[in-house]
Amino acid sequence: MLRKTLAIVAAPLALASLAGCGAQVAASEKGFTVPAGVTEQYEVLANEVAEKGKTVTSGDWTVNLITEAAEPWFDEHASHFRAPKSGETHHIEIIPTETATGRIVPNVPITLEVLDGNNKVVQEMALNFYYSTFYHYANNFTVPDDGTYTLRATLGVPAFNRHGEESETPALAKGATVEFTDVELTSE
């Protein structure tokens, strides 16, 4: 699973691996470069998924999961700092990528369910889109007990236009539901 995750996330890094620390990579003789921040985004994502995450592929979608302790963020268009609320235990992140390209997909409505060992939904929440080292969707959850859970992510159809010909099937025209089983959620 780790090898598959790294291969999918590393695809955009293949060209970037030619660069030195903080350098930009030439993508062609015409002078186009991949900015160092883009390279860093995929490197950090691959490392975090390898360390504390999982990956599931479903058709056009490769969905990455990262679980961490509850986190703060800026909301209301970055004008208000929101600290974790009392009782919030985990910051659960979903990073949907296009299987064919490895690119992180924006404008995806995502709902995440946390299910206990009896398949009972403990909590269900819509995820917010976050700017960070890598773009991701997340929210803080309140998990009642340490233990093993199933996390079910339902991805809707992204709300963006697509280029193409009338005879083609548009990319990412269908959502997906994926499950991450045997996810250990403990108080950190």
C-alpha positions as a Markdown table, in Angstrom:
| # | Residue | x | y | z |
|---|---|---|---|---|
| 1 | Met | 0.0 | 0.0 | 0.0 |
| 2 | Leu | 2.8 | 2.4 | 0.9 |
| 3 | Arg | 4.6 | 1.7 | -2.4 |
| 4 | Lys | 1.4 | 2.4 | -4.3 |
| 5 | Thr | 0.8 | 5.6 | -2.4 |
| 6 | Leu | 4.3 | 6.9 | -3.0 |
| 7 | Ala | 4.1 | 6.0 | -6.7 |
| 8 | Ile | 0.9 | 7.9 | -7.2 |
| 9 | Val | 1.9 | 10.9 | -5.2 |
| 10 | Ala | 5.5 | 10.9 | -6.6 |
| 11 | Ala | 4.3 | 11.1 | -10.3 |
| 12 | Pro | 4.3 | 14.9 | -10.2 |
| 13 | Leu | 7.7 | 14.7 | -8.5 |
| 14 | Ala | 9.5 | 12.8 | -11.2 |
| 15 | Leu | 10.6 | 16.0 | -13.0 |
| 16 | Ala | 11.1 | 17.8 | -9.7 |
| 17 | Ser | 13.6 | 15.3 | -8.5 |
| 18 | Leu | 16.2 | 16.8 | -10.8 |
| 19 | Ala | 16.3 | 20.0 | -8.8 |
| 20 | Gly | 18.6 | 20.9 | -5.9 |
| 21 | Cys | 17.2 | 22.2 | -2.6 |
| 22 | Gly | 14.9 | 25.1 | -3.2 |
| 23 | Ala | 15.7 | 25.2 | -6.9 |
| 24 | Gln | 13.2 | 25.3 | -9.7 |
| 25 | Val | 13.1 | 22.5 | -12.3 |
| 26 | Ala | 13.2 | 23.2 | -16.1 |
| 27 | Ala | 10.3 | 21.3 | -17.7 |
| 28 | Ser | 11.3 | 22.2 | -21.2 |
| 29 | Glu | 13.8 | 24.2 | -23.2 |
| 30 | Lys | 11.2 | 26.9 | -23.4 |
| 31 | Gly | 11.9 | 28.0 | -19.8 |
| 32 | Phe | 8.9 | 26.6 | -18.0 |
| 33 | Thr | 9.8 | 25.6 | -14.4 |
| 34 | Val | 8.0 | 23.8 | -11.7 |
| 35 | Pro | 8.1 | 26.0 | -8.6 |
| 36 | Ala | 9.9 | 24.7 | -5.5 |
| 37 | Gly | 6.6 | 25.1 | -3.5 |
| 38 | Val | 4.8 | 22.6 | -5.8 |
| 39 | Thr | 7.6 | 20.1 | -5.4 |
| 40 | Glu | 7.5 | 20.6 | -1.6 |
| 41 | Gln | 3.7 | 20.1 | -1.6 |
| 42 | Tyr | 3.9 | 16.6 | -3.1 |
| 43 | Glu | 7.0 | 15.6 | -1.1 |
| 44 | Val | 5.4 | 16.6 | 2.2 |
| 45 | Leu | 2.1 | 14.9 | 1.2 |
| 46 | Ala | 3.9 | 11.7 | 0.4 |
| 47 | Asn | 5.8 | 11.7 | 3.6 |
| 48 | Glu | 2.7 | 12.4 | 5.8 |
| 49 | Val | 0.6 | 9.7 | 4.1 |
| 50 | Ala | 3.5 | 7.3 | 4.6 |
| 51 | Glu | 3.8 | 8.2 | 8.2 |
| 52 | Lys | 0.2 | 8.6 | 9.4 |
| 53 | Gly | -2.1 | 7.8 | 6.6 |
| 54 | Lys | -3.7 | 5.5 | 4.0 |
| 55 | Thr | -4.6 | 5.6 | 0.4 |
| 56 | Val | -7.5 | 4.1 | -1.5 |
| 57 | Thr | -8.1 | 4.1 | -5.3 |
| 58 | Ser | -11.5 | 4.1 | -6.9 |
| 59 | Gly | -11.6 | 4.7 | -10.6 |
| 60 | Asp | -10.5 | 8.2 | -11.5 |
| 61 | Trp | -9.9 | 9.0 | -7.8 |
| 62 | Thr | -7.0 | 8.2 | -5.6 |
| 63 | Val | -8.0 | 9.3 | -2.1 |
| 64 | Asn | -5.4 | 9.9 | 0.7 |
| 65 | Leu | -6.2 | 10.0 | 4.4 |
| 66 | Ile | -4.1 | 11.6 | 7.2 |
| 67 | Thr | -5.2 | 11.6 | 10.8 |
| 68 | Glu | -3.7 | 14.0 | 13.4 |
| 69 | Ala | -4.5 | 15.6 | 16.7 |
| 70 | Ala | -7.2 | 18.4 | 16.5 |
| 71 | Glu | -5.7 | 21.6 | 14.9 |
| 72 | Pro | -6.4 | 25.3 | 14.7 |
| 73 | Trp | -7.0 | 27.3 | 11.5 |
| 74 | Phe | -8.0 | 30.6 | 10.2 |
| 75 | Asp | -11.6 | 30.8 | 9.0 |
| 76 | Glu | -14.0 | 33.5 | 7.8 |
| 77 | His | -11.7 | 34.3 | 4.8 |
| 78 | Ala | -8.6 | 34.2 | 7.0 |
| 79 | Ser | -9.9 | 37.0 | 9.3 |
| 80 | His | -10.6 | 34.8 | 12.4 |
| 81 | Phe | -8.4 | 32.4 | 14.2 |
| 82 | Arg | -10.2 | 29.3 | 15.4 |
| 83 | Ala | -8.5 | 27.2 | 18.1 |
| 84 | Pro | -9.6 | 23.5 | 18.5 |
| 85 | Lys | -12.9 | 23.4 | 20.5 |
| 86 | Ser | -13.2 | 21.5 | 23.7 |
| 87 | Gly | -13.7 | 17.8 | 23.0 |
| 88 | Glu | -12.3 | 17.8 | 19.5 |
| 89 | Thr | -9.8 | 15.0 | 19.3 |
| 90 | His | -8.7 | 14.6 | 15.7 |
| 91 | His | -8.0 | 16.6 | 12.6 |
| 92 | Ile | -8.9 | 14.2 | 9.8 |
| 93 | Glu | -7.7 | 15.1 | 6.3 |
| 94 | Ile | -8.8 | 13.8 | 2.9 |
| 95 | Ile | -6.6 | 14.6 | -0.1 |
| 96 | Pro | -8.4 | 13.6 | -3.3 |
| 97 | Thr | -6.1 | 13.3 | -6.4 |
| 98 | Glu | -6.8 | 12.4 | -9.9 |
| 99 | Thr | -5.5 | 8.8 | -10.5 |
| 100 | Ala | -4.3 | 9.6 | -14.0 |
| 101 | Thr | -2.2 | 12.6 | -13.1 |
| 102 | Gly | -1.6 | 12.7 | -9.4 |
| 103 | Arg | -2.9 | 16.3 | -9.1 |
| 104 | Ile | -4.8 | 17.4 | -6.0 |
| 105 | Val | -8.4 | 18.1 | -7.1 |
| 106 | Pro | -10.0 | 21.4 | -6.0 |
| 107 | Asn | -13.7 | 22.2 | -5.5 |
| 108 | Val | -14.8 | 18.7 | -4.4 |
| 109 | Pro | -17.7 | 18.5 | -1.9 |
| 110 | Ile | -16.6 | 15.9 | 0.6 |
| 111 | Thr | -18.4 | 14.3 | 3.6 |
| 112 | Leu | -16.6 | 12.1 | 6.1 |
| 113 | Glu | -18.2 | 9.6 | 8.4 |
| 114 | Val | -16.4 | 8.0 | 11.3 |
| 115 | Leu | -17.8 | 4.5 | 12.0 |
| 116 | Asp | -17.2 | 2.4 | 15.1 |
| 117 | Gly | -16.6 | -1.4 | 15.3 |
| 118 | Asn | -20.3 | -2.0 | 15.0 |
| 119 | Asn | -20.5 | 0.0 | 11.8 |
| 120 | Lys | -22.4 | 2.8 | 13.6 |
| 121 | Val | -21.7 | 6.3 | 12.5 |
| 122 | Val | -20.1 | 8.1 | 15.5 |
| 123 | Gln | -19.8 | 11.4 | 13.7 |
| 124 | Glu | -20.4 | 12.8 | 10.2 |
| 125 | Met | -19.2 | 16.1 | 8.9 |
| 126 | Ala | -18.6 | 18.1 | 5.7 |
| 127 | Leu | -15.0 | 18.8 | 5.1 |
| 128 | Asn | -13.5 | 22.3 | 4.5 |
| 129 | Phe | -10.9 | 23.0 | 1.9 |
| 130 | Tyr | -7.6 | 24.1 | 3.4 |
| 131 | Tyr | -4.5 | 26.0 | 2.2 |
| 132 | Ser | -1.4 | 24.6 | 3.9 |
| 133 | Thr | 1.9 | 23.1 | 2.7 |
| 134 | Phe | -0.4 | 20.9 | 0.5 |
| 135 | Tyr | -4.0 | 21.6 | -0.2 |
| 136 | His | -6.4 | 19.3 | 1.6 |
| 137 | Tyr | -10.0 | 18.9 | 2.9 |
| 138 | Ala | -10.4 | 18.4 | 6.6 |
| 139 | Asn | -12.3 | 19.2 | 9.8 |
| 140 | Asn | -11.8 | 18.5 | 13.5 |
| 141 | Phe | -13.7 | 15.5 | 14.8 |
| 142 | Thr | -14.7 | 14.3 | 18.3 |
| 143 | Val | -13.9 | 10.6 | 18.6 |
| 144 | Pro | -15.4 | 9.3 | 21.8 |
| 145 | Asp | -13.0 | 6.5 | 22.5 |
| 146 | Asp | -9.5 | 5.4 | 21.5 |
| 147 | Gly | -9.8 | 2.4 | 19.1 |
| 148 | Thr | -10.1 | 1.1 | 15.6 |
| 149 | Tyr | -12.5 | 2.8 | 13.2 |
| 150 | Thr | -13.6 | 2.8 | 9.6 |
| 151 | Leu | -13.6 | 6.2 | 7.8 |
| 152 | Arg | -15.9 | 6.6 | 4.9 |
| 153 | Ala | -15.3 | 9.6 | 2.5 |
| 154 | Thr | -18.0 | 10.5 | 0.0 |
| 155 | Leu | -16.7 | 12.7 | -2.8 |
| 156 | Gly | -19.1 | 14.6 | -4.9 |
| 157 | Val | -18.5 | 15.8 | -8.5 |
| 158 | Pro | -16.0 | 18.7 | -8.5 |
| 159 | Ala | -17.7 | 22.1 | -9.2 |
| 160 | Phe | -15.5 | 23.2 | -12.1 |
| 161 | Asn | -15.8 | 23.3 | -15.9 |
| 162 | Arg | -13.8 | 20.8 | -18.0 |
| 163 | His | -12.2 | 21.3 | -21.4 |
| 164 | Gly | -12.8 | 18.6 | -24.0 |
| 165 | Glu | -14.7 | 17.5 | -27.1 |
| 166 | Glu | -18.4 | 16.6 | -27.1 |
| 167 | Ser | -17.5 | 13.0 | -27.9 |
| 168 | Glu | -15.3 | 12.6 | -24.8 |
| 169 | Thr | -16.2 | 11.7 | -21.3 |
| 170 | Pro | -15.3 | 14.5 | -19.0 |
| 171 | Ala | -12.6 | 13.9 | -16.4 |
| 172 | Leu | -13.8 | 13.4 | -12.8 |
| 173 | Ala | -17.5 | 13.5 | -13.9 |
| 174 | Lys | -18.5 | 11.1 | -11.1 |
| 175 | Gly | -17.9 | 11.2 | -7.4 |
| 176 | Ala | -16.8 | 8.2 | -5.3 |
| 177 | Thr | -17.3 | 6.7 | -1.9 |
| 178 | Val | -14.2 | 5.1 | -0.4 |
| 179 | Glu | -13.6 | 3.5 | 3.0 |
| 180 | Phe | -10.4 | 3.4 | 5.0 |
| 181 | Thr | -10.6 | 0.4 | 7.4 |
| 182 | Asp | -8.7 | -0.4 | 10.5 |
| 183 | Val | -7.8 | 3.2 | 11.2 |
| 184 | Glu | -6.4 | 3.5 | 14.7 |
| 185 | Leu | -7.6 | 6.7 | 16.4 |
| 186 | Thr | -6.1 | 7.5 | 19.8 |
| 187 | Ser | -5.8 | 10.6 | 21.9 |
| 188 | Glu | -2.4 | 12.2 | 21.1 |
